[in-house]
Amino acid sequence: MGSKGNKRHVKRLNTPKNMPIEKKAAKYFYNTRAGPHPKRNSIPLGSLLRDVLKVVDTHNEARKILNMRKILVDGIIRTDSRFPVGLMDVVEIPDLEKTYRILPKWKKGLVPYELEKNESSFKLCRIENKSIVKNGNIQLNLHDGRNIHIPVKDPKKPKEDIYKTMGVLKIKIPSQEIVDYYPLKENSPILVMRGKNLGMNGIVTKIEKRYGPNASIVTIKTPQEETHETAYAYSFVVGKIKPAIKLE
């Protein structure tokens, strides 16, 4: 398991800081498989079950419950213990009648928040980029690796092109039907998804656009009436006026 060429496991001390596990509990840890979320911003599904939710005690028990098709991520059955679970993913354990959303928590990293039934049927996805595809239709590429196509009736006057990069879609899972759209603008509720303020949430009071890929700044006011700045690229809109999801 600990050989140099073995990529199924990594040393716990080398895991990303935002992974909420005991670094010294054991020597080795699941190595996240390539998937919808980058390794540095995700938790292996087997570890989520064993080390975070603690619904199983061992790796073998995690593999068993997954092989029995007992776990769903975003409404889809997952059987791979190394499958990367990341920001905004909805993890369901039907046998326990438990559903969780993965969110960043201040100084804790990515953690599961238990959901009420009315929150488990949708997720929020940030638009990372967009492109024009065949027949002038629009493709939205989202933060969790999924793509959504927007049909356009008239490519010369695409009235359907209302979605902007950095905006967030509220979609049904697993169908991907768009329920709502939240643009990033002043007075929007946001969640900080990366950086030193990971997990902080509040209302946008100012957006300062600067030159450079990571130079733009967003100023937010927290529920504690504190003012903080975060990188524009770290901002994740979570609603229009109020958050559409439970943040704490």
N, C-alpha and C positions, 0 to 999 in steps of 0.2 A: 504493500500500500504506500509506503514512503519512498519508493525508488524514484530515481531522477526522472525517468521517462513516463511515470504514471501521471496522467492528466485528470484522472477521476477525482483526485483529492489534492488539497493544498494544505500547507501549514496554517493553523488558526491565526498565528501572529501576523501572517501576511494577508489576511482578509481585509476588505475595505473598512474604513472607520465607521461608515454609516450602517454596518451590519450589526444588529442588536444581539450579539452572542457573547458568551464568556470566552475571552481569548485564551485563557489558560486552563479551560476545563478538560481539554484533551489536546493531543498533538496535531491531529489531522482533521480536515473538514471537507465537506462537499466542494467540488470545483464546478461552478456554474457552467452549464452548457450554453453555447451560442443560441440566442433567441431574441425575443421582442425587446428586451431591455439589456443595456450594457452590463457587464459583470460588476463594474464599480457602483452601479445604481440598482442592484437587485439582490434578492435572497433566493438561494436554491430552495425549491419547494419542499424537499425532504427535510432541510434544516428548519424551515418555517414550522413544519409539523412537530419536529423533535425538539429543537432548541428554543423556539420562541413561543409557540402555542402550547407545547408540551402535551400534545394529545397522544403521543407515542413516546416510548423510552429509548428505543434503539433504531439504528439504521435499518435493520431487517424488518422491524415493525412498520417503519415508514414505507418501505418498498412494498410490503404486503398490502397495506391499506390502499396504496396507489394502484397496485396491480388488480385489486378488487374493484377498481373504478369508482371509488368512494369520494373523490375530491374533484371539485370543479373550479376552474379559474376563468373568470369572465363568462360563465355559463357553459364552458366546454370542459369535458372530462380530460384530466391530465394524469398520465401514468409515469412520467419521468421524474425521478427524485432530484435531478439536476436542472429541471426546468426553471428559468429565471422568473421570479415574481417581483414586480416593481411598482413604481408609483401609480396609484389609483386603481390597481388591479383589485378585483373582487374575488375573494376565496371563499368557497362554500363547502361546508361539511354537513351534508343532509342528515346523516345518522345522528349527529349531535344537535341538529337544528341550530347551527351556528354559521354566521356569515360575517366576513371581515373585509375591510377596505385597507389597503396598504398606503400609509401616509407618513410623511417625515415628521418627527417629533424633536423638539428643541433638545439638543445635546444627547439624543438617544439614537438618531438615525431613522431608518425605515422600520415602522412598527405596524402591527395590525390593530385596527379599531373595530370593535364589534358593531354591527349594523342592525337597525330595525328592518323589518320586512319591506317597508316602503322605499328603502334606500338600496336594496340589493339588486334591483333590476336594471340599474344604469351605472355608467361610469363617466368620468370626465377625461377628455383627451385633448392635449394641446397640439395645435397645428404647427409643425416644424417647418414645412415648406409646401409649396403647391406648384403644379405644372399643368400645362395644356397637353392633353393626349388626343387620341384619334377623334376626328369629327368635331374638334373644338371643345370637347368635354373637359372638365376640370378634375384633377386628381389631388386630393388632400392627403399629405403624408403626416401621420400622427406620431406622438412621442413614444407610443408603445409598439411601434413597428407596423401597425395596420395602415391600410390605404382605403380611402373612401372616394368613390367616383360621383361627381355631380353632373348629371346630364344637362346639356345646354341646348336650347331650342334654336337659337340664332347666334352662331359664333361671332358675328360682327357686332351684335348687341347683347352680350351675355348678362342678362338681368339676374341670372342665378349666381353670378360671381359676387357674393356678399361676404365671403369668408376671407379673413386676413391672417397672415402668419403671426404667431404668438397669441391668436385668439384661441378659445377653447370650445370644443363641442361637447354637449351632453348627449350621449348616445345610449340606446337600449342595448343590452347584452343578452344573448350573443348576436342578435340580428344586425347590429350596427346602424339601426334607424336613427337619424338625427332628430332629437327632441328639442334642443335649444342651442343657442350660440351666444358666447360671451366674449366680446372684444376686450382687448387690454386697453384701458383708458382711465382717466382720472375718475375717482369715486368708485372704482371697481374693487370688490373684495379679492385679495390675492393670498396665495400661500407661497413661501419661499422654498423652492424645490432643491436647491444646492447651495454650496458656499458656507461661510461662517455663520450665517443666520438661518441655516437649514431648519425648517419647521415653523418659523415665525409666520404669523398671519396678521392681516390688517387691511386697511383701506388705502388705496393709491391716492396720494395727495399731489404728486407731481411726477411727470415723466420728462427726463432731460436727455434728448438725443444728442449723441456725440459721435465723432468719426472713430472708426475702429470697430472690430468685430465684438468686443466685450467692453466697450467704453461707456455705453449708454447706462443711465442710472434711473432707478425708480425709488421714490421716497414714499414710505408707508407709515401710517399711524396705527399702532397696535390697539387692542381693546383696553390696554392699561394706559392709553393716551401718551405713549412714548413714540418718538419719531426715529425712524431708522432708514438707512439707505441700503439697497441691494442692487445687484447687477440686473439690467433689463432682461438678460438671458435666463436669469434664475426665477423670473416671475411666472407664476401659474395662476391664472384667473379661476376663481371658484364660484362665480355667480355674477348677477347683474348689479343688484343693490345689496342683497344679503347672500351669504354662502349657500349654495345648493346642496352642500354635504355637511355632515357633522365633522368638525375639526378637532374637538377635544372631548 
